[in-house]
Amino acid sequence: MYPNRKTALAAAALLAAVATAVAGCGGGTAGTTGPSAAGCPAVLEQARADVRKAESTDSSWTGPTTGPAAVPGKSIVYVAQTMTNPGVAGVAQGLQRAAKAIGWQVRVIDGEGSPAGIQAAVSQAVTLKPSGIVIGGFDPRLTSRQVARAEAAGIPLIGWHAVDSPGPSTNPPLFTNITTKVQDVARISADWVIARSDGRAGVVLFTDDSIPFARTKADLIKQRLAACPGVELLAYENIPIPDASRRTPQEVSSLLSRFGEKWTHSVAINDLYFADAAPALRAAGKPGGGPPANIGAGDGDPSAFQRINSRQYQAATVPEPLSQQGWQIVDEFNRAFAGRSASGYVAPVHVVTADNSGGVTSWDPRGYQEAYEKIWRG
């Protein structure tokens, strides 16, 4: 399930800790934080505090401000799991802008969402002999032979959502993997449901078990939701992202028929599920503002912001700073080319709603472009 033993042990420890919290939460009394907290008052109180912190709009740059000057004349190939995934596409756009700023060439190859397509894309990338290759949103184990070819050719690899944890990886061999911490994203998504529902909700979880990163996130969301006995997981919907536009509408119609008013909240490992769920919810006469109230546990693409801002079938997202992460990929490659270590930067978790979005269609820390460009100028 996990890309390597070290990651597996860390994830197992985290799940065990969450399970312990679930077992212990029943000791509170209804009167601790009011009658709405009857299910698990301590968890509800913590969830409310964590969500308030995550909704803060103070997003100033806390990443690297020092590093090597630009290494000239480099070329990068970005292999995308599928460019229909808005998160994958958003990072590609940030990468292209950053490459222009540093003076490098970038080529994007679309794996089109299938194992065969991704394998062919990585094989093509290696054949092009670039300075570096990005594993854009897929499990490198799908392309182990091609990854071995890249390693043998001395081509460094950087992942975006390629493995569960941020930072360097030895198996698979990644100079670094760029992502927010899956544990933080999963927890705050579940906490948003717990806090918003006062600890009483009927939840549908949408995920793609073919992606280990997504499967781990979904497992952690389930564990955290279980910390409140009043929160019931009604359904676990495993819909591969490439099939989402085809399958999600009919699945949503079926869920509405099965659960009716019991379905009050949804969590999805990627915002795109709600783009595909919206027509079915609208056709069933469900209000745009919910129920169900929907939160995306990942990506935060412009269409998700538009749904949130207009209160149309998505209430919140836990966005990745997609453009910033594209710039970070370039900066991390520059460190690799200069013989330096990875920066170690991980973007903090953030929750966007209509009340704090400011009407924009993306989230990024302030000042990151200026910081990176200053580093590269030397």
N, C-alpha and C positions, 0 to 999 in steps of 0.2 A: 504493500500500500504506500509506503514511504520510499523516497528515492535512495536513502542510505540508512545504515544502522544508527548513526548518531542522531539523525533527524527523527527516526522512528522512536528511539528512546526518549527524546525530548518531548515528542508529541504524546507518547504514552504517559509520561509523567504529568504533563499538563491535564490530560483527560482524567487521570486518577485524582488530581487535585480538585478538579471541578466536581467529580463524583463525590468526593469527601464533603465539599461545600453543600452539595445537594442533600446528602444524608444529614448534615448538621443544621440545615436551615429550619427544620420543623420545630426547633425548640423555642422560637419566638412566640409571642402572644399577639392576638389581634389588636390589642390596645396600644402596641408599641408605636405605630405610626398612623393609627386610625383604622377604621373598619375595613377600608379597601385593601389593607395589607394583610388580611387574614391568612392568605396562603403562605407567605414567606416574607415577613416584614423586614428582616435584615437585608435580604437580597434586593427587595424593592427599594429600600432606602439607598443602598449602594448603587443600584442601577440608575436611580434618579440623579445622584451626584455625578456619576461618570458621564451620563448623557449631557448634563449641563456643561461640563467641562469640554466635552467633544464638540458641542455646538458653538463654542467660542469662536469668534471670527478673527482673533488675533493670530494671523498666519504669517508672521514675519519670518525671514529666512534664518534657519538654525543649522544649515548645512555647512560644507567646507568653504573656507575662504582662502586657503593656501593649497598649493600643489605645483606640479611641473608645468612649465610653459608648453605651448602647443608644439607637438611633434609634427612636422609638415609632411604632406604628400601621402596621407593614408586613405584607405578605402574600406568601407564597411558594407556588409550585406546583412539586411534585416530579413530573417525568415519568419513570416507571420503564420501563426496557426490557421487563422482565416481572417481576411480583411473585412469580413462581415461582422466580426466581433468589434464593437466600437472602442473597447479599451485597447486592443491590439492596434487598431488603426490610429487611435489618438497618440499612442507612444511613437508610432512610425512618423507621424507628422512632427512631433517634438524633436525626434532624432534628426529629421531632415533639416529643420531650422537650425539646430545646434551644429550640424555638420557644415552648413553654409557659413556659420559664424566662425568656425575654427579653420575652414578651408579644406575640408575633406569631401570625398565622393561617397554617396550612399546609393545603394540599389535595394529595392524591396521585392522579395519573391513571395508570392501567396501560396501557402500550402493547401488552401481551399478546404481545410477542416477534416480531411480524411488521412488515415495513416499513410496510405500510398502517396497521396499528394504531398504530405509533409516530408516523407523520406526523399521523394524526388526533388523537392525544393532545397533540402539541405545538401543533397548530392550535387545539385547545380551550383549551390553556393561554394562548396569546397572546390569544385572544378574551376571556378572563377579566380581562385587564389587571392582573395582579398586580404587586407591586413587584419580584419577581425570579422566575426560572425555573431549575430544576435539570435538567440533562441527565444522567439517572440510568442510566449503564451502556450507552450506545449511541453510535454514530458520528454526530455532528451533520451529516455530509454526507448522511445519509439524509433529513434534513429541512431542506435548504438554503433552500428558499423560506420555510418557517415561521420559521427562524432569522433570515432577512433581515427578516421582518415584525417580529419581536421587537426586532431592532436598530433598525429604523426608528421603533419606538414608544418607544425609550429604556429598554427592559426589560433589565437586566443578566442575563447567563447565567453560571452556575457549573456546571462539569462534575464528575461523579464517574466515573472510568474512561472519560471521553469521548474523550480523546486519549492518546497514548503517554506523555507526560511530565507531571509535576506543574508547576503554576505557570500564569501568564497565557498566553493564546494569542490571536494576532491573526487567524488563519485556521485554524479557525473562531473567531469572536469570543467568547472566554470571559474573564471577569474573572479567573478562575483555574480550574485543573483539580486536583481532589483525588484523590490516589492515592499509594501507595508507589511507589518507582522500579521500573519493570518490569524494568530490568536487574538490580537487586539481588534481586528476587523470583525471576527466572528462574535466576540464577546459584546462589542458595542452594538452590533446589529440586534442581537438577542436582548440586550439591556434596553434598547429603544422600545421594543415590543413590550417588555415587562413594565417599563416606566409609563409608557403611553396608555397601557390597558389597566394600570393599577393592579397588575398581577393576575388579571383574569382575561384570557384570550384563547381563541381557537385559531391555530396557525397552520398554514400550508408552506412548506419549504420546497423551493425549486432549485435544482442543482444539476450538475453534469458529472456523473461518477467516472467518466472516461478520463477526466483530468485529475490527477492525484491532488494537486493544489486545491481544486474545488471540492473534492471529496472530503479532504481533511477539514476545510472550512465548514462544510455542511455538518460533519460529525461534531465539531466544536459548538456550532450553533445549537444543535440538538441537545448537547450536554448542558449548555447554559440555560436554555429554555426550561429544561427539566428541573432547574433549581427552584422554580416556583410551581407548586402543585396545581395552582389555579390556571396555569398555562398548559393547554393541551395541544400536542402535535397531531393535527388531524390527518395530514398526508405528507409523504415524502415523494416528490415528483422528480424522477431522474429523466431529464430530457437533454440529450446532447445539444450543445450550442448550435452546431450546424443544422439541426432539425427543429430548432425552437420556433421559427416562423410557421412551420407546417403543423407541428404537434401541439404547441401551447394553446391556441384558441380552443381546440376540441377538448383538451384536458381541463381547461378552465370551465367550460360548459358542463363537463361531467362533474367537476368538483362542486359547482353551484347546485347541481341537481342532488348530489349526495349529502351536502352539509348545510345548504341554505344559510340561515342566519347564524349558525354556529361558526362559520368562517368569518373571523373578524380581522385577522392580520395575515400578511404574507411576508416571507423573507426569501430573497433570491440571491444566489451567489454572483449574479451579474444582472445589471439593470435591464438588459435587453429582453428578459422574459416579460417585463411589464409592458414593453412596447407591443409585444405579441398578445398579451393578455387583455389589453385595453379594449379591443373591438368586441370580445366576448363579454366582458363586464358591462360595456355600454349597451350591447344588444339585450342583455338581461335586465336592463333598467337600473343597474347599480350606479349610485352617485359617484362623480369623479373624485370627491374627497373621501370616499370610503363610507362604510366598510365594504370590502376589506381595505385596511390601511396597509400600504405596501412599502417596504424598505429594501433597497438594493444593497447587498453586502459586497459591493465592489464595482469599480471602474468610474462611474460618474461622468459618462459621456454627455455631450450637449443635449441629446434628445431626452435624457433622464432629467437634466435640469429644466428643460422646457415643460415636461410633464409635472415636475414638482412645482415650478413657478406658477403654472396655470391650474394647479390642483386637479389634475386629470389622471387618476389611476396610479399615481405614485406620490407618496407623502415624504419620502426621505431617501437619501443615498449615503453610503460611506465611500466617498470618492477617492480614487487614486489621483495624485497630482500628475496626470498623464504627460503633459508637456514637460514638466520638470523632470520626470523620469526619463524622457527621451534625451534631455540635456545631460542628465546624470550618466546615461549610457556612454555618451561621447567622452565625458570627463573620466569615467572609469577606464575606457579604452586608452585614453591619453596617459593615464597613470601606468597601465600595463606596458604600453610602448616605451615609456620612460624608465621602466624597471622599478617602479614604485609599487607599494601595496594599495589595495582597494581603500576607498575613503571611509567605508563603514557607515555612511549616512543612511538612515531609514526615516522616511517621512512619518510624522505623527498622525495618529488616527483622527478623523474629522467627520462630523455628521452635518449634512446639508438638508435644510427644510425650506419651505417657502418663507418662513419668518426670518431666516438668517442668510439667505442666498444673495440678497441685494439685487436680484433680477438677472444675475450673470448666468452663463451657460458652461462654466468650467470652474475648477478650483485648483489654484496653485499658490504656493507660498510667495509672498512678495520679495522681490530682490534677487531671485535665483539666477536670472539671466545675467544681470550685472556682475554677480559674484563669480560665475563661471568665466565670463569673458575677461574679467580682471585677472583671474588665475592664468588663463591661457596666454594673455599678453606678456606675462612674466614680470 
